[in-house]
Amino acid sequence: RAKKDMKVQKGFKIYFANVTGWNDKKVTEYVFGNADKYDMMLVAETHLNEEQTHEVRQQARAEGFEAEGAAAEPPARSEYGNHGGVLSFTKKCW
């Protein structure tokens, strides 16, 4: 029988998403709107170029995260679009 005053240990919470394109304000709002729930967030397939990746990293730092990332690369078989791109955010308290 559990006690009502039982302490819950806080664990290290990680969020991962393959966003298939960080091209929408809704993605930014969702990720940073839920940032307080996680200690680390990993986002794949951002399709952001170098400048856009830098901008999101700056926003993450303003939200209290250390941020790293790699911009998307042009595809080898097409002259249009890009592929890849990753971002990682870790709370500064760790």
Z-matrix of the N, CA and C atoms (Angstrom, degrees):
N
C 1 1.453
C 2 1.528 1 108.63
N 3 1.303 2 116.45 1 123.07
C 4 1.466 3 121.50 2 -177.32
C 5 1.519 4 110.95 3 -80.17
N 6 1.320 5 114.72 4 143.53
C 7 1.457 6 120.08 5 175.95
C 8 1.523 7 108.86 6 -86.71
N 9 1.311 8 116.10 7 147.08
C 10 1.454 9 120.29 8 179.98
C 11 1.523 10 112.43 9 -67.29
N 12 1.318 11 117.80 10 -27.81
C 13 1.452 12 121.19 11 -177.10
C 14 1.536 13 112.27 12 -94.78
N 15 1.318 14 116.83 13 16.28
C 16 1.451 15 120.54 14 -179.31
C 17 1.535 16 110.11 15 -61.00
N 18 1.315 17 116.35 16 133.46
C 19 1.456 18 120.62 17 179.89
C 20 1.528 19 109.43 18 -78.98
N 21 1.298 20 115.52 19 138.87
C 22 1.461 21 121.38 20 177.06
C 23 1.521 22 107.33 21 -105.47
N 24 1.313 23 115.38 22 124.51
C 25 1.459 24 118.57 23 178.93
C 26 1.520 25 109.28 24 -76.52
N 27 1.300 26 114.49 25 138.30
C 28 1.447 27 119.76 26 177.91
C 29 1.525 28 108.11 27 -86.22
N 30 1.305 29 116.45 28 125.27
C 31 1.456 30 120.99 29 177.33
C 32 1.514 31 111.27 30 -98.73
N 33 1.296 32 115.10 31 177.52
C 34 1.459 33 122.35 32 176.93
C 35 1.520 34 107.24 33 -87.44
N 36 1.312 35 117.40 34 114.78
C 37 1.459 36 121.97 35 -174.01
C 38 1.530 37 110.96 36 -104.22
N 39 1.328 38 114.47 37 128.94
C 40 1.465 39 121.68 38 -178.40
C 41 1.524 40 109.85 39 -117.23
N 42 1.322 41 115.18 40 137.12
C 43 1.464 42 122.25 41 175.96
C 44 1.522 43 107.38 42 -113.71
N 45 1.331 44 117.35 43 132.56
C 46 1.456 45 121.34 44 175.38
C 47 1.520 46 108.91 45 -128.05
N 48 1.333 47 115.86 46 138.02
C 49 1.463 48 119.91 47 175.91
C 50 1.515 49 109.95 48 -145.00
N 51 1.307 50 115.38 49 138.30
C 52 1.461 51 121.88 50 167.17
C 53 1.514 52 104.11 51 -100.46
N 54 1.331 53 115.95 52 100.25
C 55 1.461 54 120.34 53 -171.47
C 56 1.526 55 113.20 54 -83.95
N 57 1.326 56 117.36 55 -9.95
C 58 1.462 57 122.66 56 -179.70
C 59 1.525 58 111.02 57 49.78
N 60 1.307 59 115.40 58 38.23
C 61 1.461 60 121.33 59 176.39
C 62 1.511 61 112.67 60 123.18
N 63 1.321 62 116.11 61 111.26
C 64 1.469 63 122.02 62 176.78
C 65 1.528 64 106.01 63 -89.89
N 66 1.306 65 115.63 64 61.89
C 67 1.457 66 120.00 65 -174.22
C 68 1.519 67 112.48 66 -113.25
N 69 1.285 68 116.10 67 14.66
C 70 1.449 69 119.98 68 -173.86
C 71 1.519 70 109.56 69 -133.97
N 72 1.299 71 116.33 70 139.23
C 73 1.461 72 120.95 71 177.47
C 74 1.527 73 111.02 72 -58.89
N 75 1.332 74 116.62 73 -27.91
C 76 1.460 75 120.88 74 -179.41
C 77 1.522 76 111.65 75 -64.71
N 78 1.332 77 117.21 76 -34.50
C 79 1.467 78 120.21 77 178.10
C 80 1.524 79 109.13 78 -64.43
N 81 1.328 80 116.94 79 -47.25
C 82 1.464 81 121.37 80 178.66
C 83 1.524 82 110.43 81 -59.36
N 84 1.319 83 116.68 82 -46.84
C 85 1.462 84 120.58 83 -179.32
C 86 1.526 85 111.37 84 -62.71
N 87 1.334 86 117.02 85 -40.78
C 88 1.455 87 119.65 86 -179.29
C 89 1.524 88 111.18 87 -66.74
N 90 1.336 89 116.41 88 -49.78
C 91 1.468 90 120.03 89 -177.06
C 92 1.523 91 110.59 90 -62.09
N 93 1.321 92 118.12 91 -52.91
C 94 1.454 93 119.70 92 -177.36
C 95 1.526 94 112.56 93 -77.36
N 96 1.309 95 118.26 94 -21.37
C 97 1.458 96 121.74 95 174.88
C 98 1.520 97 112.50 96 -71.36
N 99 1.324 98 116.14 97 -22.07
C 100 1.464 99 121.22 98 179.51
C 101 1.525 100 112.03 99 -109.57
N 102 1.305 101 117.22 100 7.24
C 103 1.468 102 122.13 101 -174.42
C 104 1.523 103 113.24 102 -59.67
N 105 1.313 104 117.46 103 -31.98
C 106 1.468 105 119.66 104 -178.02
C 107 1.530 106 112.69 105 -69.52
N 108 1.318 107 117.97 106 -12.62
C 109 1.467 108 122.05 107 -179.53
C 110 1.533 109 112.98 108 -86.35
N 111 1.332 110 117.16 109 -13.37
C 112 1.467 111 120.38 110 -171.43
C 113 1.524 112 111.93 111 -127.91
N 114 1.336 113 114.83 112 152.07
C 115 1.456 114 121.44 113 175.50
C 116 1.525 115 110.95 114 -91.98
N 117 1.327 116 114.97 115 -26.86
C 118 1.460 117 120.80 116 178.59
C 119 1.521 118 108.50 117 -143.65
N 120 1.329 119 115.91 118 140.44
C 121 1.455 120 120.96 119 175.16
C 122 1.525 121 108.24 120 -127.32
N 123 1.317 122 115.62 121 133.23
C 124 1.453 123 122.65 122 178.65
C 125 1.519 124 107.87 123 -121.30
N 126 1.324 125 116.28 124 129.32
C 127 1.456 126 120.58 125 -176.83
C 128 1.525 127 108.80 126 -129.47
N 129 1.337 128 116.00 127 126.18
C 130 1.464 129 121.84 128 -178.61
C 131 1.527 130 110.69 129 -112.65
N 132 1.323 131 114.28 130 159.40
C 133 1.472 132 122.55 131 177.71
C 134 1.531 133 112.09 132 57.39
N 135 1.325 134 115.80 133 49.44
C 136 1.462 135 119.73 134 -179.52
C 137 1.529 136 112.30 135 -72.59
N 138 1.311 137 116.87 136 -30.72
C 139 1.471 138 123.21 137 -176.37
C 140 1.532 139 111.70 138 59.57
N 141 1.329 140 116.75 139 25.77
C 142 1.463 141 121.36 140 177.33
C 143 1.522 142 109.90 141 -90.09
N 144 1.340 143 115.87 142 141.66
C 145 1.462 144 118.95 143 175.25
C 146 1.528 145 109.21 144 -78.43
N 147 1.321 146 116.06 145 -178.42
C 148 1.473 147 120.82 146 -176.06
C 149 1.530 148 112.20 147 -58.64
N 150 1.326 149 117.08 148 -46.21
C 151 1.467 150 121.12 149 -179.08
C 152 1.532 151 111.42 150 -64.86
N 153 1.321 152 116.94 151 -43.89
C 154 1.461 153 120.65 152 179.71
C 155 1.530 154 111.32 153 -65.49
N 156 1.330 155 116.45 154 -39.51
C 157 1.465 156 120.93 155 177.52
C 158 1.522 157 109.73 156 -60.79
N 159 1.316 158 116.58 157 -43.54
C 160 1.468 159 121.36 158 178.49
C 161 1.537 160 110.33 159 -60.86
N 162 1.325 161 117.14 160 -43.06
C 163 1.470 162 120.57 161 -179.39
C 164 1.528 163 111.67 162 -62.38
N 165 1.327 164 117.51 163 -42.66
C 166 1.463 165 120.59 164 179.70
C 167 1.529 166 110.03 165 -67.55
N 168 1.338 167 116.94 166 -38.16
C 169 1.470 168 120.09 167 177.30
C 170 1.531 169 110.17 168 -61.69
N 171 1.321 170 117.24 169 -41.89
C 172 1.468 171 120.99 170 178.28
C 173 1.530 172 110.48 171 -62.45
N 174 1.317 173 117.15 172 -42.14
C 175 1.462 174 120.64 173 178.69
C 176 1.522 175 110.44 174 -64.01
N 177 1.319 176 116.90 175 -40.96
C 178 1.465 177 120.64 176 178.92
C 179 1.520 178 110.62 177 -61.73
N 180 1.314 179 117.11 178 -40.85
C 181 1.472 180 120.73 179 178.80
C 182 1.521 181 110.47 180 -64.03
N 183 1.324 182 116.79 181 -37.43
C 184 1.463 183 120.51 182 177.50
C 185 1.532 184 111.23 183 -67.13
N 186 1.332 185 116.64 184 -24.74
C 187 1.464 186 122.21 185 178.98
C 188 1.533 187 112.13 186 -87.22
N 189 1.339 188 117.78 187 1.13
C 190 1.459 189 121.17 188 176.92
C 191 1.518 190 115.00 189 97.08
N 192 1.313 191 117.15 190 21.72
C 193 1.455 192 121.65 191 -180.00
C 194 1.523 193 111.36 192 -116.67
N 195 1.329 194 115.66 193 149.44
C 196 1.455 195 121.20 194 163.13
C 197 1.521 196 103.68 195 -82.05
N 198 1.296 197 117.99 196 140.14
C 199 1.461 198 119.69 197 -174.65
C 200 1.518 199 111.19 198 -135.83
N 201 1.320 200 114.82 199 136.70
C 202 1.462 201 122.11 200 174.76
C 203 1.510 202 107.52 201 -134.81
N 204 1.306 203 116.10 202 159.80
C 205 1.453 204 118.57 203 179.27
C 206 1.504 205 112.31 204 -172.69
N 207 1.298 206 114.38 205 168.53
C 208 1.464 207 122.43 206 175.11
C 209 1.517 208 107.14 207 -132.61
N 210 1.314 209 115.40 208 131.73
C 211 1.458 210 121.07 209 -178.41
C 212 1.524 211 110.90 210 -70.86
N 213 1.321 212 115.55 211 158.72
C 214 1.457 213 121.65 212 175.44
C 215 1.528 214 109.06 213 -67.92
N 216 1.305 215 116.08 214 156.15
C 217 1.460 216 123.05 215 -178.41
C 218 1.528 217 110.16 216 -114.00
N 219 1.332 218 116.69 217 151.27
C 220 1.468 219 118.98 218 174.78
C 221 1.531 220 109.88 219 -64.55
N 222 1.319 221 117.62 220 145.96
C 223 1.462 222 119.49 221 179.88
C 224 1.528 223 111.27 222 -73.31
N 225 1.318 224 116.08 223 153.12
C 226 1.461 225 121.15 224 -179.47
C 227 1.526 226 112.31 225 -76.89
N 228 1.322 227 117.69 226 -25.50
C 229 1.464 228 120.67 227 -172.69
C 230 1.521 229 115.00 228 -108.15
N 231 1.302 230 117.49 229 5.80
C 232 1.459 231 119.75 230 -177.32
C 233 1.517 232 109.54 231 -146.13
N 234 1.307 233 115.66 232 153.66
C 235 1.463 234 119.19 233 176.25
C 236 1.522 235 111.76 234 -94.00
N 237 1.319 236 117.36 235 2.75
C 238 1.459 237 122.00 236 -178.10
C 239 1.524 238 111.36 237 -117.29
N 240 1.322 239 115.26 238 149.39
C 241 1.457 240 121.09 239 173.53
C 242 1.512 241 114.35 240 73.23
N 243 1.301 242 115.45 241 -164.94
C 244 1.460 243 122.90 242 178.06
C 245 1.528 244 108.04 243 -157.40
N 246 1.315 245 115.74 244 175.58
C 247 1.459 246 119.37 245 178.42
C 248 1.512 247 109.58 246 -141.97
N 249 1.326 248 114.68 247 152.70
C 250 1.455 249 120.04 248 177.13
C 251 1.510 250 113.51 249 84.91
N 252 1.305 251 113.97 250 -151.30
C 253 1.451 252 122.04 251 -175.06
C 254 1.519 253 110.00 252 96.79
N 255 1.324 254 115.81 253 124.79
C 256 1.461 255 120.63 254 179.97
C 257 1.526 256 110.09 255 -136.06
N 258 1.309 257 115.51 256 153.36
C 259 1.463 258 122.49 257 175.50
C 260 1.514 259 108.72 258 -137.72
N 261 1.320 260 115.81 259 144.74
C 262 1.466 261 120.67 260 172.91
C 263 1.521 262 108.31 261 -133.83
N 264 1.311 263 114.67 262 137.35
C 265 1.460 264 122.13 263 -179.83
C 266 1.523 265 108.31 264 -127.74
N 267 1.317 266 116.80 265 129.82
C 268 1.459 267 121.72 266 177.06
C 269 1.525 268 108.28 267 -127.40
N 270 1.324 269 116.56 268 133.93
C 271 1.460 270 119.63 269 179.30
C 272 1.517 271 110.08 270 -58.83
N 273 1.300 272 116.76 271 140.68
C 274 1.477 273 122.17 272 -176.34
C 275 1.510 274 112.97 273 -66.82
N 276 1.318 275 118.65 274 -15.43
C 277 1.464 276 120.29 275 -178.12
C 278 1.532 277 112.95 276 -75.18
N 279 1.330 278 118.66 277 -11.90
C 280 1.471 279 121.15 278 -178.28
C 281 1.475 280 109.87 279 -86.48
